[in-house]
Amino acid sequence: MDITFHKLQEQHLKEIYEIRFSVRENVVHSHQIQYLLRDQAIEDINQAGGWICKSGEEYVGYGFGIFIPEPLIGALFVKPEFHNQGIGSTILERVTQWFFEQGVAEISLTTDQGSKAEIFYQRRGWKSSGLDEFGQLILKKAKNIL
């Protein structure tokens, strides 16, 4: 199957919702609903730090980075049937690289404690930094300076 990655654009909103609601872990928490509203989602997409993955004719994963104002991975989701194919890793690498190209020294994200996502990020060098006010795990990644 031909897998391609494209810059995330406003026109992908339908696919974003389809992918987001396909996941079985990291379900939408009540404090996150506001971020799924159309205007907010479009504003986040228009920051230009996102990618979407297509496998054949189907969109299967997406992720984006946003400044709120601190740098944050705002989303990274892959349809469950496409896990373990390198899609999430590739999207995460692209978003992370985009942030570092913007001069960012450290990026944050939140995820559910004990989830497969927590393990996914930690295997890619993200470090735990406590819990947020909603009980979600905060993970951070710093730019490697040589």
N, C-alpha and C positions, 0 to 999 in steps of 0.2 A: 504494500500500500504506500502510495506517495504521501509523505508528510511534509507540509510546508508551514512556514511561520510568516505572519504578516503584521505590520503595524496595526494596532487596535484603533479603530475609527468609530465614529458615531453610528455609522451604518451597521455595526456589529451588535447593537444593543439587544436585539432579539436573541442572538446566539449566546450572548453573555448570560442572559436570564436562563436560557435553556441549560447551559452548562452549570451555572451556579446551583440550580435547583435539582440537578442530577446527583449531587454528592450525597453520600450517606453519613459521613462524619462532618464535623464543623458546620452544623446546620445554622441557619440564620437565628441569631439571638435578638431579643427585643430591642436592644440598644443599637443594632445594626440595620434595622429596617429603613431608617432614614437614608442610608447610603444606597439603597436600591431604588429610590425614587428617581424617575426619569431625569429630571433636571440635574440632580446631584451626580448621577451616573455619567451623564454627558459631560458635565464639568470635569469630573475625574478623568475620563477618557481624553478630553482635550488638553490635558497636561502633557500628553504625548509620550508617556513613559510606559506604554503597554504594548503587548503582543497577543495575537490569537493564533491558534494552531488549527490547521485543517488536515484531516486524513481523508484522502480521496475527495469526496464531495461533502463531507461532514465536518463541521467545526467541533473540536473535541476538547479544547483547553484554552485558557486565557489567563493573563496576569497583568497587573499594572502597578506602577509606583506613582505615588502622589506626594506633594508637599502640603502639609496641613497645619502649620507651616513646616514642621520638621519632616524629614524624609521617611516615608512609610510604605511598605508593601501593602497596598490597599486590597489586593486580591490575588489569589493564585489557586485556580481550580482546574481539575482535569476530570472528565467523565470517568467513572469507576472502571468501565470496561477498557479504558486506554491507559490505566496505571501501569507502571513498570516498563514503559517504552521510551523513557528519556524525555518525554514531553514537558513535564513539570520542571525538570532540571534545566532544560534549554530555555524555557520561558524565564525561570528565576535568574539564570545567568544573564540573559539579555536585559532584564529589568535592573539587576544589580549593576551591570556595566553602564547602563544609561545613567543611573544615579552617580556613579563614580566619575563619569565624563562631565557631569554637572558640577563637579568639585566637592561632592559630598564626602565626608570622612567616615560617617557611620549611618547605618540604616536600621530601622526597627520594623517589627511586625508583631501581630498577636495571633495566637491560635489556642485551641482547646488543649488543656493539660491531658497528657496520656493518650493523645491522638496519634495516628500514623503520621500526620503532618508534623507534629513535634519531632518525631524521629527523623523524618525526611529533612527538615531544616538543620537539625543538629549534625547529621551526617555530612552536611555541606558547609559546616563551619560556623553556624549560627550559635550564639551563646545565650543561655538563660539569663534574664535580668529581672526576675521577680514576677509579680502579678499586677495587672492593671485593676482599676476600681470595679471592674465587672467580673473579676476572678479568672481572666484569661492570662495565659502565659505570655510574657513579653520576651521576644528574642531579638538579639542585635548582631549585626555584622559590621566590622570595621574594615576599611580599605587597607589592604596590605601595602605597606610602603617599603620599598626595597632600598 
